Amino acid sequence: MAIAEAWKQTLSKPESLTLSEWADKHFYLSAESSYTEGNWETIPFQKAIMDCISNDDIRIVDFIKSARVGYTKMILAALGYFHEHKKRNTVLFQPTEPDAEDFSLTELTPMLRDVEVMAKVFPWGATSNKFNRILKKTFIGSIMDIRGGKSGGNYRRMTKDCAFYDELEAFDRDIEGEGSPLTLGDKRISNSLFPKSVRGTTPKDEEGSIIQEEVDNADFFFRYHVPCPHCKGEQVLKWGGKDKDYGFKFSFPDEFPDSLSPKEDAAKTIYYQCEHKSCHKKITNDQLDWMIKHGRWIDPSCGVWIDSTSAFRTVDGDLIDPPRHVAFHIWTAYSPWYTWSEMLHDFFDAYYQKKNKGLIDKFKGFVNTTLGETWKNATRPLEHGSLYERREHFPVDANGKLLLPRKALVIFAGLDMQNDRVEGELRAYDENNESYLISYFRVFGNPKEPEIWNELEIILKAEFTTEDGRKLKLTRGCFDSGGHYTKEVYSFCKRIGIFTLIPTKGWNEYDKPTTFPRKANVHGVYLTMVDTESVKNTLEYRHNLIKGDDGFYPSGYCHYPIADFTDEVYFKQLTAEEKELKRHNRKVRLVWIDRGRRNEPWDCAVGSFTALELSIQHFGLNLNAKALERDKEKPALTKSSNPYGKLGQRNNT
């Protein structure tokens, strides 16, 4: 009887509602997937986005976003709206099949249960049957499919009106050699009277970005402009920076220790400085609600804006027809669910990793997920000439032997096996992750004979003297065993010590982390699989660092001595690889390629850096603690930006 009544109700013509109106009237935030359970209330910046989704004259809606702006809930409301209010067939693509199942179970199922009006078109309730499956929901008058976006088969055998893409940047750019996900997915809606393609994502790399290409083709690209509470001048909230007279401002701790207190104190000082020169007054987080309420979406390139009824107007206020393709961008600073202080904590965590450890992963994450911006590769292609020209005079003892800088704490090795030789480097590190190349060597010989290994052992067991008289030996090394004489490499690693010299091999696929095994393999060594792409990205970033105007070197700076082993050939091989957009394993991405050039010094640098990371992550190395021991044993004569202090001379060339 209930199903028959539901059919009857669907025949009556409902009042015409926009998506935001429908959501405010019917949508409900379920306890399982919301911080606060209760009736939905559209945030002012969400209204135009939602109403563009429900506007039948608009075919494509792109949304570049950060986290915490409510996109998933807007999509969930849109699915309910199109099935209950407009009786449209929909498909939602998630990046993977598990993502699709998770969305269905944690978001969709509670929505169908809690949004009362959905019972009119989905009377099956929680019953599991042919109408109510995890990845397919049959409504009275329409059908919804939820599918993973990385399988070509998931784009076939569907006729739809609306296609939604969640986290589009996580999709493969080329789906199993059949084309882009948008090309394949939008074919499913091409015969609809009212086709709708909605694409939302947190951005990733600028190179190869799917969403960026689509936004560039949009008729209008809108950003949310808010008025200053003081001068009423409109502006887009921007992160700004130290050298800007607008944007977010805060007290910047001189140091970023692991303890939270300095960051906590600084986070409390954050405010926004109005960009208008006639104002430049402070705006505080508690004024954000008023600003958002009185804000509006404007395309800065042409002045077209969206009014409170979601109509499009020219800069002069004249009404214009809705465009075919619109795009929006908004980021965490606008979020009513996340304070500016919390946002600043995200920045501090990312900045600490970048400044004190020379690592960029967290900072990239901050740009993508907090600022909602694509990551622009700010590094330049490595040039051998610039590295060669910036070599330095390392200090030497009375016999002309190279001395290590006072700051040096540990020594790591990277070795590469070739058919007739072993090439390798020894590199020292300090607590600021600055590195100092000690030597680069080539040991020739037959790997089947003992001579080459005997000579190599002497090199690895050599003792080095720091400028303040401390003695340092090899802490740990990595030996690339992926190509030549693998058994001989394993045997030599056991000879030096299985935890002192570790055999490594690069993963054959991307996005797999460096993995140190829990136990030795059948050969008695700990073969470690290395994420070489990430290591090379970090090394590229560090090699592009330059000395600051204040005379200090940034964390991660790579120092090279003027020596016989650092000739131009060495630097040409160190910079032999380049990054290029390339299709690999059915994906288009930035990859490192060598173009057939000799690149052993680059591989050895990867090895010594990997040895450092393994020492920190798996062997308890604490560089700061070692620095305290060094300073207690051999106090510095003076504090200086020169890594050699007063004990030695250095001239840049």
C-alpha angles and dihedrals in degrees: 000000000000092000092049089051090050091054089050092052092052091059092062114090110245125216112271110256134175117231093257091050092048092048093049089050101041116007121106132192108230122220095235096062106023135075089221122028117219148078117334120250117190113235111226094247091050095056100076092043092052094045091050087054090054095041107106092205092063115076103180130037119183122189123189107190147161124230121284101035098109101252096141091052091047089054091046090052090047091055090052091046096051094048099041102032106028104020093228127160112240141187125197117201118203120186094256140012092253088052089053092050092046092051091049094050101039102032112017101041095052090046093053088049099046104036099081097201091061090071088074091067101022106044095157092088115184093340113126108224142123090291095050113047127149095252100026128049120188113206128185100272100005147041132226125203124192112198143169112252101216099070120081091211091062091067095058137088098024134118109195143166099205131034119192124192118197118198092357094181089066090062121095111262091225115034107220091317093302100104141270120329091242093053092049096041098044090053086070091064099038095103096046120115088225108026116189128188116185118185123183130170150147102246126241130181118000091221108079094004111163096198094047091057090051094047090051088059096048120116090228132012110202130202124187111252118198129190122244109247088226108041098014089228112152121237144156112248108249132185091232116181145227093290095047126092091215138044132052117348129188143151108279116215113229090224134027107213122176091258115094102220099089090047092046092053093046093047090060091060098060120126138152121249115215111243096218111104093218090059119021088166126155119266118197130208093250089064093058096090091058091047094050091047091056097038129107140196113255132174100225092203096064108006096243109150141182119239130213091275091053092251120142120243137181122241086268092054099255117146117247133185117270111266125239096237128030132175133196136194128195135155144199097278089074095050117116088198097060127051125225088242091058089048090053090053088058089053094048092051091050094043092049091056091048099042102038101030104025091234120139105187095095092043090053088050090052091053092048104039103027104031092032092223133131115256109251114206097239094183122097123231106274111260119200093210096058092049092047092051094052095056114134139220103252113201120259135199126242090280093052094254117148116259125204120238117263091249094060113117110164140016126221132185134212118194133186124198119221130175095262104018150016119240121196149155137218114212130180125213134200132203091272090058090247109149130212120199107225100180145342116209142182118202112193126201147093108303088212090062126071098233096080092049094047092054091045091052091054090053094049094047095049119125122229130201124220121219091256093052103262120140120230132185134182112299098188141333140197122220117200104229098170102105121017136039095346096175091051090051091051091049092051092048089056089047092055094038129284092242094040099052114030124191114228140191130188120242115254090219134051133251095031114129126235104273126201109198123239092227140020120269125241089280092058098249135108102244105199123204111219132210091222095175093060092044091051091048090054092047090049090053092049095048089055093055116110134199112269125244087250090063095251124125117230122241111279096025113157116225121200125190129225098251143132091262094054098064124139091271090060093053093044089057092042089057097036095113125074135188118246137169103253139163109245127168090349093309131105110219145135109280135174114248130179100204089220095297125135109267107167095127089055091051090048091052088053088052097051092046090050089051089054093050093047090050091054098041102038108017102043099246111172111188094188091054090049089050090055090051090049093050091047092050098038113017116205115254090221140352111254143157085236107096088216094055115201092323098083144018126244131183124188115224 
